[in-house]
Each structure stands twice: as C-alpha cells, then as structure tokens.
C-alpha cells in the first residue's frame, strides 16, 4: 500500500512540477482542471480503479508493472480532466 501511495505522490508531484515550470503561475493548471469538474473526476477515478482491479491482479504485480499501471492511470485521469477544462465542458451530475 505504501508503494502505491508513494508512486501516486511521485507522479502527482511530477505533474505539478511540470505545470509550475511551464506556466509560471501561482496556481497549478492541473488543480484548476480538477476543480472545474470535481465530482466527475472523483467518479471517473473510481471507475478507472474498478476497471484496473477487474483487469489485473494488482496485488501480485511486479513493481515495474505496478508503476506502469499507476502512470497510465494518472495520465488518463489528468488528460481527461485537462481536455474537459480546455474545452470548457462542465459535467454536472
């Protein structure tokens, strides 16, 4: 559990760092994207987690596979969030 937590924090830190370096703003573009559709991002993240758990035996994955799964998961979640924010699509549930 701590390994997964650490990988998630590392990837989030990388996204935040790149956002701060590229935009030179006081707040992060990623945080604004998540804030724009908070409930959808939460529900989409839960759905992605369920899909991953159904497709893979994550408890028995090697560290490299686990990191790859988390990286793809975070990239997908952030990309969908960013695309919705850029196109000003607000999903109300």
N, C-alpha and C positions, 0 to 999 in steps of 0.2 A: 504494500500500500504506500509506503514511504517513497519507494522508487517511482511509482506512477505520479505521486504528488510532486516529487522533485522534478520529474520530466515536464509536467504541466507548468510548473513555475518557471522553468528554464525557457520553455517555448513562449510563454506569455511575456517574459522579460525580453526575449529577442524581438517579438513583435512591438512591444512598447519602445524599445531602444531604436528600432528602425523607424518607427513613427516619429519619435522625437528628433532623430537626426535628419529626416527628410523634410519635415515641415516646420521646424524651428518655432513651434508654437508652445504655449504654456500648457495646453492640454493635448491629450492624445487623440488622434483620429480614430483609433480603434475603440477607445472609450466612448467617443461620440457616436460611433456606429452602433455599439451595443446599447447605449442609452436610447437611441432612436426607436428600437424595436425590442425592448427588454423582455417582454413576455414571450414573443416569438423566438428570440434567441435561446431563452431558457428551455422552451418546449422542443425546439429543434435539437438542442444539445442533448436533451434526454432521449429523443427519438434516435439520434445517432448512436448514443451509448447503447441503447437496446439493440440496434441493428448490429453493432460490433460484437456485442456479447452473444448474439444468436449465431453470427457467422464464425467466430473464432473462440477457441478455448484460451481466453486471455490469461488465466491463472497459470497455465502451463507454457506460456510463450517465453521464448528466449529474450534476453534484454534488448537485443537488436530489433527483433520483431515487435516487441512492446513499444520501443521508441518510435518505430516506423508507424505503428498504429496510432499512437498519440499525435505524432506530427501530422499525419494525414487528417486525423480528426480535428485538430486545432486549425489547420489550414482551411479545411472545408467550412467549418463554423465561421471563421473570420472572413473568408471570401464571400460567403452568402450574406453575412451581415454587412460587409462593405458594399457589395453590389446593390443591396436594398437601400442603403444610405445614399449612395451616389445618385441613384435613380429616383430618390425621394419617394420610395414605396413604403408606406406605413401599413403594416398588417395589424388590424385590430381584431382581437379575439374576444 
